[in-house]
Amino acid sequence: MRVLIVEDEKKMAALLKKGLEEENHSVSVAHDGRTGLDIAQDFEFDAIVLDLMLPDVDGYEVARRLRKGRNETPILMLTARDAVPDIVKGLDAGADDYLTKPFSFEEFLARLRSISRRGSAPRPTLLTVADLVLDPATHVVTRADEEIHLSPTEFRLLEFLMRRAGRVVSRNTIVQAIWNFDDDVEENTLDAFISLLRSKIDRDQREKLIQTVRGMGYTIRESSKT
């Protein structure tokens, strides 16, 4: 299961992440509502764990915006507030279930399993740039009908760029989205993964799709398009 945790308490987020990864789940973490919303809109998840009291954009608003944008990923809300009006407000905003703090990890896992079984999300649309095709559902990538094998990090990076095809994305934005915010990422890590992607995507191809925009970041686009 692929889970997004949106939690501003870094210790809590780290504990949940560690526990889920020990259960063989893939976990992404955001520490504020705005970043969590961006990641949830750009990537496919099986479930979202959403704290209510968040900086920038609170959990209620994150849930509302996701549902307004027709994102039906199951949401488990975490809250220190156990008053009925607060819980009703969260459910009305689009949450599938809620869990009040403090809670046991066993109950957390059970509720997460429960909401993830309530229905599968529609098959994601294929992402295409020129003759490069990425299927978010099957994790299959092809160029000119030839399959390209990518590591999980390479796949996430390529998917992130392809969802913003034609737009320049800053280095900082890419690093924050691809690597967890509580991880230390070396300055040249992104460059190394871009180089790996280029070796698999653009090598031996006349048209180079992954482009560097000096002083700004990276983009993926057809060479003839500006």
N, C-alpha and C positions, 0 to 999 in steps of 0.2 A: 504494500500500500504506500502511495506517495502522499505525504502529509505536509501541509504548510502550518507552521506555528507562528501566530502573531501575538507576541507577548513582550511588554516593555520591561518586566522584571527579568533581568538577564540570568539570574540564578535559576529561577523557575523555568525559563525557556531552555537553559542548558540541561537541566534535570529531565525535562520531558523529552528533549531531543535524544539524550543518551539512552533513556529507557526505551524509546521507540526504535532506535537503531539496534539495540540489543534484541529486539523482537523482529529484526530483519526488515524494518520499514525504512523507506527513503524519506529524509526530513529536510525541509528548508525552513529558515527562521528569519523573521523580520521583527524589529523592535519598536516600530511605530506604525500607526494606521495607514498613513499615506504610502509607505513602502510596501506594506502588506497588501494593500489594494492593488498596487501596480503589479506585484508578482502574481497575485491571484488572477489578474486579468490576462497576464501574458503566458502563463503556464497551466498545464492540466494537472489537477490534483484529485485524489480520491476523497480527501477530507480536509477541512480547514479548522484549526483550533484557534479560536478568536477571543482574546481578552476584551472586556468591555471598556475599561479605563485605559485608553491609549493616548499618547501624544499626537498632535497634528489632527488626526481624524479618529474619533472614538469608534468602538466596535459596532455600535448601533448603525452609524453612518456607513461604515465599511460594508456591513451586511446589506443595508438598503441599496447601496450603489451596485453591489454585485448582482443582486436580484433584479434591479432595474435594467442592468445590462444583460439579462438572461443567462447569467452564470448560475447554474443549479448545483454546484458542488456542495455536498453536505457540510453544514457548519455546526460545530460544537462550541458553544459560548462558555467562557470561564468568567466567573464574577465573584467578587467578595460580597456583593449585595444579594441577600436572600429574600428581600421583600417581594411579595407577589407582583406589585406594579412593575418593578424592574424586570422581573422574569418575563411577564407578559409583553413588555415593550421589546425585549430581545427576540422573543418568538415572533411577534408581529413584524419585526424588521427583516425576518427571513431565516432565523436560526432554526435548526432542526432539533436541537436539544441544548440543555444547559447543565452546567456543573458548578456548584458553589464551592468556593475556597474556604477552608482547606479540604482536600479530598485525597482518597487513596489512589495510588497508581493503578491498582487492579480495577477499580470502578471506572477510572478514566479510560483504560483500554477497552472495557466492556461497552461503554457508551460510544466510543469511537468505532468499534466494530459494528455496533447497532446502526448508527447513522450511515455507515458506508454500505450497508446491505439494503438500504431503502430504495435503491434504483440506480442503475448505471447512467452515467452522463452520455449524451449523444456523441457519436463518433466525431472526433475533431476533423476539421477541414484540412485537406492537404495543403502544405505550404510550398509555393513554387517561385523560383527565381530563375529565369531563362530555362535551361534544361535540368536544373537542380530541383529535386523534389524530396520533401521531408514529410513523413507520416507520423504525427504526434502519437497516434494510437498504437502503432506497431513498432515504433522506433526504427523504421526502415528508411534509409537515405539512399537515393540513387542520383546519378548524373549521367545523362545520355543513356538511360536505361541500364546502367551498370551499378550494382549495389556497392555502397561505400560503408565500410565497417568503422564505427566510431566508439570511443570510450564514453562512459556516461557523462563525464564533464565536457568532452568535445561535443556530444549531442546537445547538451543543455546550452552551450555557447552558440552553436549553429542555430538552434531553434530560436534563441533570444534575438539573434541578428535577423533571421528570416521573418520574424513577426514584425520587425521594424524595417523591412526591406526598403531601400531608397533613402532612409533617414540616417544621419550621422549620430552615433551613440557615443557618449563620452566614456573614457576609460573608467572613471569612478563609478558611473552608472552600471557598467558591465560587471565590474568586480563585485559591487554590492549585490547584484542580482544573482550571479552565478555561484559565488562563494558565500558561505554563511557569515553573517555580520560579526559573530563572536570568534571567528577564525582569523589568525594572522596570515595574511597573504603577501608573499614577497612581491616587490615592485615589478619584477620581470616575469611573474607567473602568467599574466594575461598574454604578454608578448609570446611566450613559449607556446601557449595553447593556440594562439592565432597562427603561429608558424606551423604547428601540427595540422591544423585544419586546412591551411593552404596547401600543404603537401598532399593531402588526400582529396581536396575539392578541386583545386586549380592546377595541380601539376599535370603537365602534358595536355592541357586545355588551351586553345587559342584565346578564349575569352576568360579573363580573370575576374571572378565575382567578388571576392573579399578584398576590400580596398582600405588603405590607411588614409585618413584625412589629417595631415600634420597639424599638431597643436590642438586637435579636437577629439579624435577618437577613431572609430572604425565604422564601416558600413558594408552592406552586401547589396549589390545591384548590378544590373547589366551595364556594361561599359558604355553603351550608347546613350544611357539615360543619365540625366543630371539632377 
